[in-house]
């Protein structure tokens, strides 16, 4: 991965009204990770503070030739064209791009994810999640955690396999909690309850990671699906 990035690209988007939250979700939960896998250094990204429809993306490159190469690979990739391209482009009204050499005296190297995607990272490499955070922040937390540990390279299918393994651990924890088969009799112990809670979290973590890889806003999907469920007639 290039570390001597001498050219900074600043792209500003004017998004169609009402689409910025979804646009940001797609970037934070998948599109930016895809850029990084293609060798693009993403310096910063996110909504502008001055209005409700503007968005900014900053990327850095060691040369203009490298920029052309990695952007062609990114925008031509199967994952971009099949998962993001149509939806992202439909939300963009206009965009402008400026590419500038890094000014003398400024550092020529930008760390992947130094800004934007890992804004909650603290000293020591830990990431925090505020109490009462919305579901979007849970998805961002998992994305940041995967960025920190280098797990973004694990693809969708393998995350499903790993979640399946954790489901097996969860079922085992349920068996022990209910003291089925050879677990004896009596009420569930605090240890069994704690083990069950940990396995639930492991499954939930993979669920969030899978949602991130396909660009699903789980909070929005939860609300929409359960609104439809309430209109159904259950037999």
SETORKOL-472309 format. One record per residue (C-alpha): residue number from 1; residue in three letters; y, x, z. Coordinates in Angstrom, 1 decimal. Each point is the difference from the previous one (the first is absolute). Example, Ala and Ser with C-alpha at 12.3 -4.5 7.8 and 13.67 -1.06 7.14 Angstrom:
{1; 'ALA'; {-4.5; 12.3; 7.8}}
{2; 'SER'; {3.4; 1.4; -0.7}}
# end
This chain:
{1; 'UNK'; {0.0; 0.0; 0.0}}
{2; 'UNK'; {3.4; 1.5; -0.9}}
{3; 'UNK'; {2.0; 1.1; 2.9}}
{4; 'UNK'; {3.1; 1.5; -1.7}}
{5; 'UNK'; {1.7; -3.2; -1.1}}
{6; 'UNK'; {3.3; 0.9; -1.8}}
{7; 'UNK'; {0.7; -3.3; -1.6}}
{8; 'UNK'; {0.8; -3.2; 1.8}}
{9; 'UNK'; {-0.4; -3.4; -1.7}}
{10; 'UNK'; {1.9; -3.0; 1.5}}
{11; 'UNK'; {-1.0; -3.4; -1.4}}
{12; 'UNK'; {1.9; -3.2; 1.0}}
{13; 'UNK'; {-1.4; -3.4; -0.7}}
{14; 'UNK'; {1.9; -3.3; -0.2}}
{15; 'UNK'; {-2.7; -2.5; 0.8}}
{16; 'UNK'; {-0.2; -3.7; -0.8}}
{17; 'UNK'; {1.2; -2.2; 2.9}}
{18; 'UNK'; {-2.7; -0.6; 2.7}}
{19; 'UNK'; {-2.4; 2.7; -1.2}}
{20; 'UNK'; {1.0; 3.0; 2.0}}
{21; 'UNK'; {-2.3; -0.5; 3.0}}
{22; 'UNK'; {-3.0; -0.3; -2.3}}
{23; 'UNK'; {1.2; 3.0; -2.0}}
{24; 'UNK'; {0.2; 2.1; 3.2}}
{25; 'UNK'; {-3.4; -1.2; 1.1}}
{26; 'UNK'; {-1.6; 1.2; -3.2}}
{27; 'UNK'; {1.7; 3.4; 0.2}}
{28; 'UNK'; {-0.8; 0.5; 3.7}}
{29; 'UNK'; {-3.6; -1.2; -0.1}}
{30; 'UNK'; {-1.2; 1.6; -3.3}}
{31; 'UNK'; {2.4; 1.1; -2.7}}
{32; 'UNK'; {1.5; 3.0; 1.8}}
{33; 'UNK'; {-3.5; 1.2; 1.0}}
{34; 'UNK'; {-1.0; -0.2; -3.6}}
{35; 'UNK'; {3.0; 2.1; -1.0}}
{36; 'UNK'; {-1.0; 2.6; 2.5}}
{37; 'UNK'; {-3.5; 0.1; -1.2}}
{38; 'UNK'; {1.4; 0.7; -3.5}}
{39; 'UNK'; {1.8; 3.1; 1.4}}
{40; 'UNK'; {3.5; -1.6; 0.3}}
{41; 'UNK'; {2.0; 0.9; 3.0}}
{42; 'UNK'; {1.6; -3.2; 1.4}}
{43; 'UNK'; {3.0; 1.1; 2.1}}
{44; 'UNK'; {1.2; -3.5; 1.1}}
{45; 'UNK'; {-0.1; -3.6; -1.0}}
{46; 'UNK'; {1.0; -3.4; 1.3}}
{47; 'UNK'; {2.6; -2.8; -0.1}}
{48; 'UNK'; {3.6; 0.7; -0.1}}
{49; 'UNK'; {2.1; -1.0; 3.0}}
{50; 'UNK'; {3.0; -1.2; -2.0}}
{51; 'UNK'; {-1.5; -3.2; -1.6}}
{52; 'UNK'; {-3.1; -2.1; -0.3}}
{53; 'UNK'; {-1.3; 1.0; -3.4}}
{54; 'UNK'; {0.3; 3.8; -0.4}}
{55; 'UNK'; {-2.8; 2.5; 0.5}}
{56; 'UNK'; {-0.1; 3.8; -0.2}}
{57; 'UNK'; {-2.8; 2.5; -0.9}}
{58; 'UNK'; {0.5; 3.8; 0.3}}
{59; 'UNK'; {-2.5; 2.4; -1.4}}
{60; 'UNK'; {0.0; 3.8; -0.5}}
{61; 'UNK'; {-1.5; 2.4; -2.5}}
{62; 'UNK'; {-0.3; 3.7; -0.6}}
{63; 'UNK'; {1.0; -0.3; -3.6}}
{64; 'UNK'; {1.0; -2.6; -2.6}}
{65; 'UNK'; {-3.2; 0.7; -1.9}}
{66; 'UNK'; {-2.0; -0.8; 3.2}}
{67; 'UNK'; {2.0; -3.2; 0.4}}
{68; 'UNK'; {-1.0; -1.2; -3.5}}
{69; 'UNK'; {-3.6; 0.9; 0.6}}
{70; 'UNK'; {-0.5; -1.7; 3.3}}
{71; 'UNK'; {2.0; -3.1; -0.8}}
{72; 'UNK'; {-2.0; -0.5; -3.2}}
{73; 'UNK'; {-3.2; 0.3; 2.0}}
{74; 'UNK'; {1.2; -2.4; 2.7}}
{75; 'UNK'; {1.3; -2.7; -2.3}}
{76; 'UNK'; {-2.9; 0.3; -2.3}}
{77; 'UNK'; {-2.6; -0.1; 2.8}}
{78; 'UNK'; {-2.5; -2.8; 0.1}}
{79; 'UNK'; {0.9; -0.8; 3.6}}
{80; 'UNK'; {3.7; -0.4; -0.8}}
{81; 'UNK'; {-0.5; -2.0; -3.2}}
{82; 'UNK'; {-2.6; -2.4; 1.5}}
{83; 'UNK'; {1.3; -0.4; 3.6}}
{84; 'UNK'; {3.8; 0.5; 0.0}}
{85; 'UNK'; {1.7; 0.2; -3.4}}
{86; 'UNK'; {0.3; -3.7; -0.9}}
{87; 'UNK'; {1.0; -1.2; 3.4}}
{88; 'UNK'; {2.5; 2.9; 0.7}}
{89; 'UNK'; {1.7; -0.3; -3.4}}
{90; 'UNK'; {0.4; -3.7; 0.4}}
{91; 'UNK'; {2.0; 0.6; 3.1}}
{92; 'UNK'; {2.4; 2.5; -1.5}}
{93; 'UNK'; {3.3; -1.2; -1.6}}
{94; 'UNK'; {1.3; 3.4; -0.9}}
{95; 'UNK'; {-0.4; 3.6; 1.2}}
{96; 'UNK'; {1.8; 3.3; -0.4}}
{97; 'UNK'; {-1.3; 3.5; 0.3}}
{98; 'UNK'; {1.8; 3.3; 0.7}}
{99; 'UNK'; {-1.7; 3.4; 0.0}}
{100; 'UNK'; {2.0; 2.9; 1.5}}
{101; 'UNK'; {-0.8; 3.6; 0.9}}
{102; 'UNK'; {0.0; 0.7; 3.7}}
{103; 'UNK'; {3.4; 1.4; 0.9}}
{104; 'UNK'; {0.2; 3.7; 1.0}}
{105; 'UNK'; {-0.3; 0.4; 3.7}}
{106; 'UNK'; {-2.2; -3.0; 0.5}}
{107; 'UNK'; {-3.8; 0.3; 0.6}}
{108; 'UNK'; {-2.1; 0.0; -3.2}}
{109; 'UNK'; {-3.0; -1.5; 1.7}}
{110; 'UNK'; {-0.6; -3.6; 1.0}}
{111; 'UNK'; {-3.0; -1.0; 2.2}}
{112; 'UNK'; {-2.2; -2.9; -1.2}}
{113; 'UNK'; {0.9; -3.0; 2.0}}
{114; 'UNK'; {2.6; 1.8; 2.1}}
{115; 'UNK'; {2.2; -3.1; -0.2}}
{116; 'UNK'; {-0.7; -3.6; -0.7}}
{117; 'UNK'; {-3.8; -0.5; 0.4}}
{118; 'UNK'; {-0.3; 1.9; 3.3}}
{119; 'UNK'; {3.1; -1.0; 1.8}}
{120; 'UNK'; {-1.8; -0.8; 3.2}}
{121; 'UNK'; {-1.6; 3.4; 0.4}}
{122; 'UNK'; {0.9; 1.8; 3.2}}
{123; 'UNK'; {-0.4; 3.5; 1.2}}
{124; 'UNK'; {-3.7; 1.0; 0.2}}
{125; 'UNK'; {-1.0; -2.0; -3.1}}
{126; 'UNK'; {-0.3; -3.3; 1.8}}
{127; 'UNK'; {1.1; -3.4; -1.4}}
{128; 'UNK'; {1.3; -2.9; 2.0}}
{129; 'UNK'; {-0.2; -3.7; -0.5}}
{130; 'UNK'; {2.5; -2.1; 2.1}}
{131; 'UNK'; {-1.3; -2.8; 2.1}}
{132; 'UNK'; {0.4; -3.4; -1.7}}
{133; 'UNK'; {0.2; 1.6; -3.5}}
{134; 'UNK'; {-0.6; -2.3; -3.0}}
{135; 'UNK'; {-3.1; 0.4; -2.2}}
{136; 'UNK'; {2.0; 1.9; -2.6}}
{137; 'UNK'; {0.5; 2.8; 2.6}}
{138; 'UNK'; {-3.7; 0.1; 0.7}}
{139; 'UNK'; {-0.6; 0.6; -3.7}}
{140; 'UNK'; {2.7; 2.7; 0.0}}
{141; 'UNK'; {-1.5; 1.6; 3.1}}
{142; 'UNK'; {-3.4; 0.3; -1.6}}
{143; 'UNK'; {1.6; 1.4; -3.2}}
{144; 'UNK'; {1.8; 2.6; 2.1}}
{145; 'UNK'; {-3.1; 0.8; 2.0}}
{146; 'UNK'; {-2.0; 0.5; -3.3}}
{147; 'UNK'; {2.9; 2.2; -1.3}}
{148; 'UNK'; {0.0; 2.1; 3.1}}
{149; 'UNK'; {-3.8; 0.6; -0.1}}
{150; 'UNK'; {-0.4; 0.3; -3.8}}
{151; 'UNK'; {-2.1; -3.2; -0.2}}
{152; 'UNK'; {1.9; -1.6; -2.9}}
{153; 'UNK'; {-2.4; 1.8; -2.4}}
{154; 'UNK'; {-2.8; -2.3; 1.1}}
{155; 'UNK'; {-0.1; -2.7; -2.6}}
{156; 'UNK'; {-0.4; -3.8; 0.3}}
{157; 'UNK'; {-3.7; -0.1; -0.5}}
{158; 'UNK'; {-0.8; 2.6; 2.6}}
{159; 'UNK'; {2.3; -1.7; 2.5}}
{160; 'UNK'; {-2.0; -3.1; -0.5}}
{161; 'UNK'; {-3.2; 2.0; 0.7}}
{162; 'UNK'; {1.5; 1.5; 3.1}}
{163; 'UNK'; {1.2; -3.5; 1.2}}
{164; 'UNK'; {-3.6; -1.2; -0.5}}
{165; 'UNK'; {-1.2; 2.8; 2.3}}
{166; 'UNK'; {2.5; -1.0; 2.6}}
{167; 'UNK'; {-1.1; -3.7; -0.3}}
{168; 'UNK'; {-3.5; 1.2; 0.9}}
{169; 'UNK'; {1.5; 1.7; 3.1}}
{170; 'UNK'; {1.9; -3.2; 0.8}}
{171; 'UNK'; {-3.2; -2.1; -0.2}}
{172; 'UNK'; {-1.8; 2.4; 2.3}}
{173; 'UNK'; {2.9; -0.2; 2.5}}
{174; 'UNK'; {-0.2; -3.8; -0.1}}
{175; 'UNK'; {-3.8; 0.2; 0.7}}
{176; 'UNK'; {0.7; 2.2; 3.0}}
{177; 'UNK'; {2.8; -2.2; 1.1}}
{178; 'UNK'; {-2.3; -3.1; 0.0}}
{179; 'UNK'; {-2.9; 2.0; 1.4}}
{180; 'UNK'; {-2.3; -1.0; -2.7}}
{181; 'UNK'; {-3.6; 1.3; -0.5}}
{182; 'UNK'; {-0.4; 3.1; 2.2}}
{183; 'UNK'; {3.4; -0.1; 1.7}}
{184; 'UNK'; {-1.1; -1.9; 3.1}}
{185; 'UNK'; {1.6; -3.0; 1.6}}
{186; 'UNK'; {3.3; -0.7; 1.7}}
{187; 'UNK'; {3.6; -0.3; -0.9}}
{188; 'UNK'; {1.7; 2.4; -2.4}}
{189; 'UNK'; {1.2; 3.3; 1.5}}
{190; 'UNK'; {3.5; 1.4; -0.3}}
{191; 'UNK'; {-1.5; 2.9; -1.9}}
{192; 'UNK'; {-1.7; -2.3; -2.5}}
{193; 'UNK'; {3.3; -1.9; -0.5}}
{194; 'UNK'; {1.9; 3.3; -0.5}}
{195; 'UNK'; {-2.5; 1.2; -2.5}}
{196; 'UNK'; {0.2; -3.3; -1.9}}
{197; 'UNK'; {3.8; 0.2; -0.1}}
{198; 'UNK'; {-0.1; 3.5; -1.4}}
{199; 'UNK'; {-2.4; -1.0; -2.8}}
{200; 'UNK'; {2.2; -3.0; -0.9}}
{201; 'UNK'; {2.9; 2.5; -0.4}}
{202; 'UNK'; {-2.1; 2.3; -2.2}}
{203; 'UNK'; {-0.8; -2.9; -2.3}}
{204; 'UNK'; {3.7; -1.2; 0.1}}
{205; 'UNK'; {1.2; 3.5; -1.0}}
{206; 'UNK'; {-2.2; 0.1; -3.1}}
{207; 'UNK'; {1.1; -3.6; -0.9}}
{208; 'UNK'; {3.6; 1.2; 0.1}}
{209; 'UNK'; {-0.9; 3.1; -2.1}}
{210; 'UNK'; {-1.7; -2.1; -2.6}}
{211; 'UNK'; {2.9; -2.4; -0.1}}
{212; 'UNK'; {2.4; 2.9; -0.5}}
{213; 'UNK'; {-2.1; 1.3; -2.9}}
{214; 'UNK'; {0.3; -3.2; -1.9}}
{215; 'UNK'; {3.6; -0.8; 0.9}}
{216; 'UNK'; {-0.7; -3.1; 2.1}}
{217; 'UNK'; {2.5; -1.0; 2.6}}
{218; 'UNK'; {-2.4; -1.3; 2.7}}
{219; 'UNK'; {2.6; -1.9; 1.9}}
{220; 'UNK'; {1.1; -1.9; -3.1}}
{221; 'UNK'; {-3.6; -0.5; -1.1}}
{222; 'UNK'; {-1.0; -1.3; 3.4}}
{223; 'UNK'; {2.8; -2.5; 0.1}}
{224; 'UNK'; {-0.6; -1.3; -3.5}}
{225; 'UNK'; {-3.8; -0.2; 0.3}}
{226; 'UNK'; {0.1; -1.8; 3.4}}
{227; 'UNK'; {2.7; -2.4; -1.4}}
{228; 'UNK'; {-2.4; -0.9; -2.7}}
{229; 'UNK'; {-2.8; -0.3; 2.5}}
{230; 'UNK'; {1.9; -2.6; 2.0}}
{231; 'UNK'; {0.2; -2.2; -3.1}}
{232; 'UNK'; {-3.7; 0.2; -0.6}}
{233; 'UNK'; {-2.5; -2.7; 1.0}}
{234; 'UNK'; {-2.8; 1.6; 2.0}}
{235; 'UNK'; {-3.4; -1.7; -0.2}}
# end
